[in-house]
Amino acid sequence: MMLYPFINSFSIQNPKKEIFILSDHAEFIKNNSIKWIERKNLRGSICQNSLLVFPDLNFRSSLRYFWKAKYKIGYLFSNHIYSNFKGFHYGFNFLSDHYDQRIKKILEILGLNKIRPSYKDIEKVESNISKFSLPKNFVCFAPFAIQSSRQYSLSLYERLINEIVKNENVVILGTKDDLSKKFNFEEMNNYKNLFNLVGQTSLNEAINIISSSDLLITNDSGSSHIGYLFSDNVLSIYGCVPPALRVPSLKRKKLKVKTFHNHKKNFLCPNYKNFSEPMCTKENNCSCLLSDYNEILNHFKNSFREL
């Protein structure tokens, strides 16, 4: 999701190249120049003469495709770039480099230094969300994160929702897995102007709901990346990774982003000592996830009507 503007730019500059996106999800970005293939539909013949680029540091997400591609380049469980035609190269420094550097390093090796992220003609695949009977104007919350190092306090999210819903329509999004988390779903159902859609939407429906919202409030998560692509207003609460390393370096002109991060300086959580994500909890005295609740709420009250 975060790297799609680079793929889009490559397709614009190389209109005769055949480009595929391999995904576990049904197509959610519309682009006639790029062919979308779900994993279940992948055929070996597509990969026999192809170049597989895997910029994700979690190589497991690319492993299923790895053996089928003739040429490959990307990260192998480390910040070193492997290629079966270019050898090994030092790549992305996850402690100090912006997320964009993951793909920029690969592009440099391929001699594609001029590729810059482009948002031209990026459109979502339309999905019918009328079945949810949502109001025209609403604030969308996506309060759940997979990684604990990026999860803002759910109890503080509850407080934010309880305050904001007094004056605004609110929609809450999440997956079926999020239903098991410690979140007061029963209380959320007491408000007539609150629409709890956790576990009820497909990815594409969630994207369409986020793009229709007046404001998205979320963590540093997949939802924020959706917002950066398709929403005009995003309030993102960061955890152990500072916004300077995650917010798109080049943004859409209409996009307004407000970030909150407990560390006043842009540095990683001190619990980042290895390649893997840290387990940040109250028990290990991590303050990364403690962005000031009152600061967030006051910003909303003072600026929302200006959006």
SVG drawing of the C-alpha trace seen along z (x, -y; Angstrom):
<svg xmlns="http://www.w3.org/2000/svg" viewBox="-30 -26 57 49">
<polyline fill="none" stroke="black" stroke-width="0.4" points="0.0,0.0 2.7,-2.5 4.8,-1.7 2.1,-1.7 2.9,-5.3 6.3,-4.0 4.7,-1.2 2.3,-3.7 5.2,-6.0 7.1,-3.1 4.0,-2.1 3.6,-5.7 7.3,-5.9 7.3,-2.5 3.9,-2.1 5.0,0.9 6.2,2.9 3.9,5.6 3.5,5.0 1.7,7.4 0.8,6.9 0.6,10.2 -1.7,9.9 -3.7,11.9 -6.6,9.5 -9.0,8.8 -8.1,5.8 -8.7,2.6 -6.7,0.1 -7.9,-0.6 -5.2,-0.9 -5.6,0.3 -1.8,0.4 -1.2,2.8 -2.5,6.3 -3.7,7.5 -3.3,11.2 -4.6,12.8 -2.4,15.5 -5.0,18.2 -5.0,17.3 -1.2,17.2 0.1,19.5 3.8,20.5 3.7,19.4 3.3,15.7 6.5,15.9 8.7,17.9 10.3,14.8 9.4,12.2 11.3,10.1 9.9,10.5 10.5,7.4 9.9,8.0 10.5,4.8 8.9,6.1 11.3,6.9 9.1,9.8 10.2,12.1 7.6,14.7 5.0,12.6 7.0,13.1 8.1,16.7 5.1,18.2 6.1,16.4 9.9,16.6 10.5,20.0 8.3,19.4 10.1,16.2 13.0,16.4 14.6,13.2 14.2,11.8 15.4,8.9 14.4,7.8 15.0,8.4 15.7,11.8 14.9,11.5 17.3,8.7 18.1,5.2 20.4,6.6 19.1,6.8 19.4,10.2 19.2,10.7 20.0,13.8 21.3,11.5 22.8,8.5 24.2,10.2 23.9,8.9 23.7,5.2 23.3,3.2 19.8,1.8 17.4,0.3 18.4,-0.9 15.2,-0.5 16.7,-2.4 17.1,-5.7 15.8,-5.5 12.4,-6.6 10.1,-3.8 10.5,-4.9 14.1,-3.9 13.1,-0.3 12.1,-0.5 14.5,-3.4 17.5,-1.2 16.1,1.6 15.4,-0.9 19.0,-2.3 20.4,1.3 18.1,1.7 19.3,-1.7 15.9,-3.3 17.0,-6.3 14.5,-8.7 11.4,-6.9 9.6,-9.1 6.2,-8.3 3.3,-9.4 -0.4,-9.8 -1.6,-10.5 -4.8,-8.6 -4.7,-6.4 -8.3,-5.4 -9.9,-3.0 -12.1,-0.1 -15.6,-1.3 -17.6,0.8 -21.3,0.4 -21.4,-0.8 -25.0,-1.9 -26.0,1.3 -24.4,-0.2 -26.7,-3.2 -24.0,-5.6 -24.6,-9.4 -23.1,-11.8 -20.7,-13.2 -18.8,-11.2 -15.5,-10.7 -14.0,-7.3 -12.0,-5.5 -9.8,-2.5 -8.4,-2.0 -6.8,1.4 -3.2,2.3 -1.7,5.8 1.6,4.8 1.7,3.9 4.5,1.4 2.0,-0.7 -1.2,-0.2 -2.4,-3.3 -4.3,-2.6 -7.7,-1.1 -9.1,-2.6 -8.0,-6.0 -9.6,-5.4 -12.8,-4.6 -12.6,-7.9 -12.0,-9.8 -14.9,-8.1 -17.2,-8.8 -16.3,-12.5 -16.5,-12.9 -19.7,-11.0 -21.5,-13.6 -21.4,-16.0 -20.4,-14.0 -21.4,-10.8 -18.8,-8.1 -17.9,-5.0 -15.6,-2.3 -13.7,0.1 -11.8,3.3 -11.4,6.9 -13.1,10.0 -9.9,10.7 -10.3,7.3 -13.6,8.4 -11.7,10.4 -9.7,7.4 -10.3,5.6 -12.6,2.9 -16.0,2.0 -18.1,2.8 -21.3,3.0 -21.1,-0.6 -20.4,-1.6 -23.8,-0.2 -25.6,-2.6 -25.2,-5.6 -27.6,-6.1 -25.1,-8.1 -22.3,-5.5 -21.9,-2.8 -19.8,0.1 -18.7,2.0 -15.9,4.0 -15.7,7.4 -18.4,6.5 -16.6,5.1 -14.4,6.4 -11.1,4.6 -12.5,2.8 -15.6,1.7 -13.4,0.4 -11.3,-1.6 -14.5,-3.1 -15.7,-4.1 -12.4,-5.7 -12.3,-7.7 -15.9,-8.9 -15.1,-10.1 -14.5,-13.6 -11.6,-12.5 -9.8,-9.2 -8.4,-8.7 -6.1,-5.7 -2.7,-4.3 0.4,-3.9 -1.2,-0.9 -2.6,0.3 -5.6,-2.0 -3.4,-5.1 -1.7,-4.0 -5.2,-3.6 -6.0,-7.1 -2.8,-8.6 -3.9,-7.2 -7.6,-7.8 -8.6,-10.2 -8.2,-14.0 -7.8,-14.2 -5.9,-11.8 -5.1,-12.0 -2.5,-9.3 -1.2,-8.3 2.3,-6.9 4.0,-4.5 7.5,-3.2 8.3,-4.4 8.3,-8.2 6.1,-9.8 9.2,-11.2 10.1,-7.6 6.5,-6.6 4.4,-9.5 4.8,-9.6 7.7,-11.8 5.7,-13.0 1.9,-13.4 -1.1,-14.1 -1.9,-17.8 -5.3,-17.5 -4.1,-15.3 -3.9,-16.9 -2.0,-14.8 -1.8,-15.5 0.5,-13.2 0.9,-12.6 4.0,-10.9 5.0,-10.8 8.7,-11.3 9.4,-15.0 12.3,-14.0 12.1,-11.8 13.9,-8.6 12.9,-5.0 11.9,-3.5 14.9,-2.4 13.4,1.1 14.3,1.5 17.5,3.4 17.1,6.1 15.6,6.5 12.2,7.5 9.4,5.2 9.8,4.5 7.1,5.6 6.2,2.2 4.1,2.4 3.6,0.7 5.6,3.5 8.8,2.5 8.2,-1.2 7.8,-2.1 6.4,-5.6 6.1,-5.4 2.4,-4.6 1.4,-7.3 0.6,-10.2 -1.3,-12.8 -5.1,-12.1 -6.0,-15.7 -3.7,-17.1 -5.4,-14.8 -8.9,-15.7 -8.2,-19.4 -6.7,-19.4 -9.8,-17.7 -12.1,-20.2 -10.1,-23.2 -9.5,-22.1 -12.2,-19.6 -14.7,-22.3 -11.9,-23.9 -11.4,-20.7"/>
</svg>
